[in-house]
Amino acid sequence: MRMLFFVCMMCLLAACSHDTKVPKGILPPERMGNILFAVTMAEEFVNGYVARDSSRNKEQELQKEYQKVFLVYEVSREDFEKSYAYYRSQPEIFKVLLDSLDARAQRRRMDLYRSPE
């Protein structure tokens, strides 16, 4: 637990130490992180459950799940793709974004495997 706290604090410090101002029209890092996490979860859902059903088209199902994420977060596919391209072109910011996603996934995994008290 201390290690997880340490990793989260390091990510937070790294995020604060860099200029994270993004251009107009680009989703802010925190919002982009939330959307990326939801997109990743949608991909895992399709790959883990929907793909097992041979009567369903995996790519179509994946596009449906993406649309659901975009509706929930009230963002267009174009805005998401534009922001994703921006963050990919900014390695320092993108690394912090991905590290925070990894930390979030680790916390969720720990919560799932934690024994009930």
N, C-alpha and C positions, 0 to 999 in steps of 0.2 A: 504494500500500500504506500509506503514511503517512497519507493522508487517511482510509482505512478505519479505521486504528487510532485516529485523532483522533475520528472519529464514534463509535466504540465507547466510547471513554473518556468522551466527553461524555454519552452515554446512561447510562453507569455512574454518573457524577457526578450527573446529574439524578435518577437513581433513588435514590441515597443521600441526596440533599438533601431529599427529600420524605418525609413520614410514610407509609410503605407498609403500615401495619398494616391488615389487612382483617378484617371481622367474621367471627365463627364461622360456618361453613357455606359460606364463600366460598373458592374455590381460591386458593392463594398465587400471587402474580404470576409467579414463575418456572415453576411447573407449568402455569398458565394459558397462558403464552407457548408452552410446548412443545406443548400440546394445540391451541392456535390455529394454530400452524405446521403441525401434522399435518392439521388440518381443511382448511387452505388448500391443502395439497398434494393432499389427496383431491379437493377441488373442481377443481383444475387437471387431475388425472388424468381425472376424469369429463368435464369440458368438452373436453379435448384428445384423448381417445382413445375413450371409451365413446360420447360423443354422435355420433361419426361413423357408428356402427352403427345404422341406422334401425330394426332389429328389437328394439332394447333401449330400455326406458323410462328416460330420463335421470334423472328424479326418484327412481325406485325404486333405480337404481344409486347415486345420490348418498346416499340413506338407508342403503344397505348399507355404503358406504364410511365414513360417519359412525359406524355401529355398530362397525366394525372399529377405528376410532380410539378410541372409548370403551372397547372391550374391552382394547386394548393399554395404555391409560393408567388402566385400572381406575376409571373415573368414569361416573356415570350421565348420561344426557342431561339430566335435570332439574337435576342439580348443575352441569353445564356451562352450561346456559341461565341458571340463577340467577346464576352467577358472571359470565357474559358481560353480563347486564343490569346487574350491579353495576359492572363496569369501565366500561361505556358511560356510566354516570351519574357517573363520576369522571374528568373530562377530563384532569387532570394525570397520573393513573396510567395511563389508557388510552393517552395519547399516548406515554408511555415504553414501554409494552408494544408498541405498533405500531411505534415506532422500532426497538426491538430485533428485531422480526420482519423489518423491512426490512433491517436490517444483516445478519441471518442469511441472508436470501435473496440479498443482494449477495455475501456470502462464498461461498455455494454456486455462484452464477453464475460468480464468478471462478475457483473450483476447476474447474468444468466447462470453461471456456475457456482455462485455463492450458495452455500447450504442454508436452508430456512432455519431461523432461530426459534 
